[in-house]
Amino acid sequence: MYDYCDSFFCFVFIKFQVQSNCTSSIFRPTLEECHRWKESFEKLLSSKYGLCAFTTFLVSEFSEENIAFYFACEDYRNTKCPAKLPAKAQKIYDEFIGSEAPREINIDHETRDITKANMLTPSSSCFDLAQHRIYMLMAKDCYPRFLRSPAYRDLVCQAKPSTKANKHPQQEKKV
């Protein structure tokens, strides 16, 4: 997976390049890659450009806290040093779950209460339920809307031709 912040800023630059009708193909996904994003939400998130595009879409819908929370949880779960877990857990809780959270995620009260209880003894799995709820929200709601969005359609239209597509016409000409 890619770092959320790096991917977000990467895509802002890419989007600017595409909107500016930049002819450089270095900063665009291939058409094949864009089509792979339609196969599954996981394939979208595992693609650097896909994650960037989806994050930008969430920013445009004022719901980027979902993807930020999801990747904060991934980073938290992968923390190697157990001594760092309490401080990291508190930071995530204060940012996304607490009553005064500046980027509060939309989870039900039961999930919020369970997560709050998990904060008493933070473990690498204390955000699992909340993270799962947000993942499902994005997969069932945001992801389908992204695939129907003008932003996705524009990316597909402006995508670089895949290398496979480039090879076939050359082969046909030789035959």
Backbone torsions as a table, in degrees:
resi	resn	phi	psi	omega
1	MET	NA	159.1	-176.3
2	TYR	-102.8	152.1	176.9
3	ASP	-65.9	128.3	-176.1
4	TYR	-55.0	-51.0	-175.0
5	CYS	-64.6	-44.9	179.2
6	ASP	-60.7	-43.1	-179.1
7	SER	-66.3	-40.2	-179.3
8	PHE	-62.5	-49.6	-178.5
9	PHE	-68.6	-33.8	175.1
10	CYS	-58.6	-46.4	-176.0
11	PHE	-73.6	-32.8	175.8
12	VAL	-57.6	-42.0	178.1
13	PHE	-66.1	-44.6	179.2
14	ILE	-60.6	-46.8	-179.6
15	LYS	-59.9	-41.0	177.8
16	PHE	-61.4	-43.2	179.9
17	GLN	-62.0	-44.8	-178.8
18	VAL	-66.2	-45.5	-179.5
19	GLN	-66.7	-25.9	179.4
20	SER	-85.0	7.4	-178.0
21	ASN	57.1	37.5	177.4
22	CYS	-64.5	135.3	-177.9
23	THR	-86.8	-9.4	179.4
24	SER	-67.2	127.0	-179.3
25	SER	-92.0	0.0	-178.3
26	ILE	-63.5	-34.2	-171.9
27	PHE	-101.1	24.4	179.7
28	ARG	-127.4	145.2	175.3
29	PRO	-73.5	161.9	175.8
30	THR	-78.9	160.5	176.7
31	LEU	-61.0	-40.4	178.4
32	GLU	-59.5	-43.0	179.1
33	GLU	-63.6	-44.4	178.3
34	CYS	-59.1	-39.9	179.4
35	HIS	-69.9	-32.1	177.0
36	ARG	-62.7	-31.7	-179.3
37	TRP	-61.2	-26.4	179.8
38	LYS	-74.9	-17.3	-177.1
39	GLU	-69.2	-39.1	179.4
40	SER	-166.0	156.5	176.9
41	PHE	-62.8	-38.8	-179.8
42	GLU	-62.2	-39.3	178.2
43	LYS	-66.4	-35.2	175.8
44	LEU	-62.7	-48.7	-176.9
45	LEU	-69.1	-26.7	-178.0
46	SER	-84.2	-5.9	177.4
47	SER	-96.4	131.0	179.7
48	LYS	-58.0	-49.9	178.6
49	TYR	-66.9	-37.5	179.4
50	GLY	-61.8	-45.9	178.1
51	LEU	-62.3	-42.4	178.6
52	CYS	-61.6	-46.6	-178.4
53	ALA	-63.9	-44.3	-179.4
54	PHE	-65.4	-41.8	178.5
55	THR	-61.9	-43.3	178.2
56	THR	-62.8	-39.1	176.5
57	PHE	-61.3	-45.1	179.1
58	LEU	-63.2	-37.6	176.7
59	VAL	-60.3	-42.4	-178.7
60	SER	-66.8	-22.4	178.7
61	GLU	-100.4	7.2	-179.8
62	PHE	58.3	39.3	177.7
63	SER	-135.7	29.8	-179.7
64	GLU	-67.4	-13.4	178.2
65	GLU	-62.1	-26.2	-179.8
66	ASN	-64.4	-51.2	-179.1
67	ILE	-69.8	-34.4	177.8
68	ALA	-64.6	-43.6	177.9
69	PHE	-63.5	-45.4	-178.9
70	TYR	-56.0	-47.7	-178.2
71	PHE	-77.1	-26.2	172.8
72	ALA	-64.2	-39.5	177.5
73	CYS	-66.6	-39.7	177.4
74	GLU	-61.6	-45.0	178.6
75	ASP	-62.6	-43.5	179.7
76	TYR	-60.4	-47.9	-178.1
77	ARG	-61.1	-30.3	-178.2
78	ASN	-91.2	8.3	177.4
79	THR	-65.4	124.5	-176.5
80	LYS	-81.8	-33.0	-175.4
81	CYS	-94.5	109.7	-179.3
82	PRO	-57.5	-26.9	-179.5
83	ALA	-66.9	-22.3	-179.7
84	LYS	-84.9	-14.9	-175.1
85	LEU	-59.3	-47.8	-177.6
86	PRO	-57.9	-45.0	-178.8
87	ALA	-67.7	-41.6	178.3
88	LYS	-65.6	-41.3	179.6
89	ALA	-61.7	-43.8	-179.8
90	GLN	-63.5	-40.1	179.6
91	LYS	-62.7	-45.0	178.8
92	ILE	-64.5	-44.6	-179.8
93	TYR	-61.0	-47.0	-178.8
94	ASP	-65.3	-34.6	-177.2
95	GLU	-77.2	-36.0	-169.3
96	PHE	-122.9	-21.1	-170.2
97	ILE	-119.6	-36.8	-176.4
98	GLY	-58.1	163.4	-175.9
99	SER	-62.4	-26.6	178.8
100	GLU	-108.8	21.5	-176.1
101	ALA	-61.8	127.8	-179.5
102	PRO	-68.5	-24.4	180.0
103	ARG	-126.0	52.0	-173.7
104	GLU	-59.4	129.4	177.1
105	ILE	-87.4	159.0	-176.6
106	ASN	-94.4	92.7	176.4
107	ILE	-126.6	156.9	-179.0
108	ASP	-71.8	163.8	-177.2
109	HIS	-62.5	-38.2	-179.8
110	GLU	-61.9	-45.8	179.0
111	THR	-63.7	-41.3	178.8
112	ARG	-62.0	-44.1	-179.5
113	ASP	-66.1	-40.6	178.6
114	ILE	-64.9	-42.4	179.5
115	THR	-65.5	-40.1	177.9
116	LYS	-62.5	-41.7	177.4
117	ALA	-64.1	-37.7	178.1
118	ASN	-63.9	-23.9	-178.7
119	MET	-70.1	-16.7	178.9
120	LEU	-64.3	-36.1	175.4
121	THR	-136.2	82.2	-175.2
122	PRO	-59.8	128.0	173.8
123	SER	-124.6	173.8	-178.4
124	SER	-65.6	-13.4	-178.6
125	SER	-108.0	10.2	-173.4
126	CYS	-66.0	-19.7	178.8
127	PHE	-104.7	5.8	-173.3
128	ASP	-56.0	-46.0	-177.9
129	LEU	-64.8	-47.5	179.8
130	ALA	-63.8	-41.0	179.3
131	GLN	-63.7	-41.7	178.5
132	HIS	-61.9	-42.4	179.1
133	ARG	-61.3	-42.9	-179.6
134	ILE	-69.9	-39.4	176.6
135	TYR	-59.4	-46.4	-179.3
136	MET	-65.5	-38.4	176.3
137	LEU	-59.4	-47.4	179.8
138	MET	-65.9	-42.3	-177.3
139	ALA	-66.7	-38.9	-174.9
140	LYS	-90.7	-23.9	-175.0
141	ASP	-116.2	-61.4	-174.2
142	CYS	-68.7	-43.6	-177.8
143	TYR	-59.8	-50.2	177.7
144	PRO	-61.4	-37.0	178.0
145	ARG	-66.8	-37.7	176.5
146	PHE	-60.0	-45.3	-178.4
147	LEU	-65.5	-24.1	177.5
148	ARG	-93.9	-3.0	-172.3
149	SER	-78.3	153.0	172.7
150	PRO	-58.7	-32.5	-179.7
151	ALA	-61.3	-45.2	179.0
152	TYR	-67.5	-45.6	-180.0
153	ARG	-59.7	-39.9	177.9
154	ASP	-63.5	-42.0	178.3
155	LEU	-61.7	-42.1	179.5
156	VAL	-63.2	-43.7	-179.5
157	CYS	-65.0	-33.7	-175.4
158	GLN	-101.4	5.9	-178.0
159	ALA	-67.3	152.3	174.9
160	LYS	-68.1	143.5	172.9
161	PRO	-63.0	144.5	179.6
162	SER	-72.5	157.6	-178.9
163	THR	-66.0	-32.3	177.9
164	LYS	-63.7	-42.2	179.9
165	ALA	-64.7	-34.0	179.8
166	ASN	-70.5	-31.9	-177.2
167	LYS	-74.6	-36.4	-176.1
168	HIS	-62.9	-46.7	179.0
169	PRO	-61.5	-36.8	178.8
170	GLN	-64.7	-40.5	179.6
171	GLN	-65.3	-40.4	-179.4
172	GLU	-65.1	-36.1	-179.7
173	LYS	-67.4	-34.7	-178.3
174	LYS	-73.0	-28.2	-175.6
175	VAL	-72.8	NA	NA
